[in-house]
Amino acid sequence: MLFRLRGKLTAGMFPNERVVVIEDFEGHKYALILPEDMVVVQGPDGLIEVRLVAQDKSRALVRLPGEVMGPDRTVTVRKDQLEPVPA
């Protein structure tokens, strides 16, 4: 199941890439380098598509796309950070 996850957006090293910084449910930050066509820009924020792996009442385990600057491509986020992907 696909969702969109909100993160802070900055320019990448190259013109066609973006860096999106997301925060997990404990406040740890993860930086992702993505092609600009994988990011929906909303002001200073960006939305990225993530795959839902598991969830409980308040948290969701998601698989991140692209190149992750961190230990893993799966991360637990607050469910309120997610938005459904429009049909």
Secondary structure, 3 states (H helix, E strand, C coil): CEEEEEEEEEECCCCCEEEEEEECCCCCEEEEEEEHHHEEEECCEEEEEEEEEEECCCEEEEECCCEEECCCCEEEEEHHHEEECCC
